[in-house]
Amino acid sequence: MREYHKRSLVKAVSWRVLATVSTMAIVYIFTGEALLSVGIGAVEIVVKLFLYYGHERVWNLITWGKLEHPLAHLAVSRELEPEHLDEIRNRLEDLGYL
């Protein structure tokens, strides 16, 4: 299943906020300098936001480890007829979805 770019972007932002706050805290614990912690956090959040977004988009292209939709093998190139709908319903029942 593919993701929309917006979802990848929101995931990247939420992760970056969490990761940057933790980095700032670690820098502060080691140095005791709040200004240095904020500066490192500001640079890190921008750089790693783009890296994470790109990383997510590349992984979204890789099919390894993804589950195929249970009806992916059904070729749909025209309007579905009643017997097709029955086949879909039966397949979903076999898979436990209905």
C-alpha positions as CSV (number, residue, x, y, z in Angstrom):
1,M,0.0,0.0,0.0
2,R,1.4,3.4,-1.0
3,E,1.4,6.5,1.1
4,Y,0.5,10.0,0.1
5,H,3.4,12.6,0.2
6,K,1.4,14.5,2.8
7,R,1.5,11.5,5.2
8,S,5.2,11.1,4.7
9,L,5.7,14.8,5.4
10,V,3.6,14.7,8.6
11,K,5.5,11.6,9.8
12,A,8.8,13.3,9.1
13,V,7.9,16.5,10.9
14,S,6.5,14.7,14.0
15,W,9.6,12.5,14.2
16,R,12.0,15.4,13.7
17,V,10.4,17.3,16.6
18,L,10.8,14.4,18.9
19,A,14.3,13.6,17.7
20,T,15.5,17.2,17.8
21,V,14.2,17.8,21.3
22,S,16.0,14.7,22.5
23,T,19.2,15.9,20.7
24,M,19.0,19.3,22.3
25,A,18.5,17.7,25.7
26,I,21.6,15.5,25.2
27,V,23.8,18.4,24.1
28,Y,22.6,20.4,27.1
29,I,23.3,17.6,29.5
30,F,26.9,17.2,28.1
31,T,27.8,20.9,27.7
32,G,25.4,22.8,30.0
33,E,25.1,25.4,27.2
34,A,21.5,26.2,26.2
35,L,22.4,28.4,23.2
36,L,24.6,25.7,21.8
37,S,21.9,23.1,22.3
38,V,19.3,25.3,20.5
39,G,21.8,26.0,17.6
40,I,22.6,22.4,17.1
41,G,18.9,21.5,17.2
42,A,18.0,24.2,14.6
43,V,20.5,22.9,12.1
44,E,19.7,19.3,12.8
45,I,15.9,19.7,12.4
46,V,16.3,21.2,8.9
47,V,18.9,18.8,7.6
48,K,17.4,15.6,9.0
49,L,13.8,16.5,8.0
50,F,14.8,16.4,4.4
51,L,16.9,13.2,4.9
52,Y,14.0,11.5,6.6
53,Y,11.5,12.5,4.0
54,G,13.7,11.3,1.2
55,H,14.3,8.0,3.1
56,E,10.6,7.4,3.5
57,R,9.9,8.1,-0.2
58,V,12.6,5.7,-1.3
59,W,11.3,3.0,1.0
60,N,7.8,3.5,-0.2
61,L,9.1,2.5,-3.7
62,I,10.5,-0.8,-2.4
63,T,8.0,-3.6,-2.4
64,W,10.0,-5.9,-0.1
65,G,8.0,-6.5,3.1
66,K,4.7,-5.0,1.9
67,L,1.6,-7.1,1.9
68,E,-0.2,-7.3,-1.4
69,H,-3.9,-6.2,-1.4
70,P,-6.0,-9.4,-1.3
71,L,-7.8,-8.5,-4.6
72,A,-4.7,-7.3,-6.5
73,H,-4.8,-10.3,-8.8
74,L,-8.2,-9.3,-10.2
75,A,-7.7,-7.4,-13.4
76,V,-10.3,-4.6,-13.7
77,S,-10.3,-3.0,-17.1
78,R,-14.0,-2.5,-17.6
79,E,-17.2,-2.0,-15.7
80,L,-17.7,-4.8,-13.1
81,E,-20.5,-7.3,-13.8
82,P,-22.6,-9.0,-11.0
83,E,-20.6,-12.2,-11.2
84,H,-17.4,-10.2,-10.7
85,L,-18.9,-8.7,-7.6
86,D,-19.8,-12.1,-6.3
87,E,-16.2,-13.3,-6.9
88,I,-14.9,-10.3,-4.9
89,R,-17.4,-10.9,-2.1
90,N,-16.5,-14.6,-2.0
91,R,-12.7,-13.8,-1.9
92,L,-13.2,-11.3,0.9
93,E,-15.2,-13.9,2.9
94,D,-12.5,-16.5,2.4
95,L,-10.0,-14.0,3.7
96,G,-12.2,-13.2,6.7
97,Y,-13.0,-9.6,5.8
98,L,-16.7,-10.3,5.6
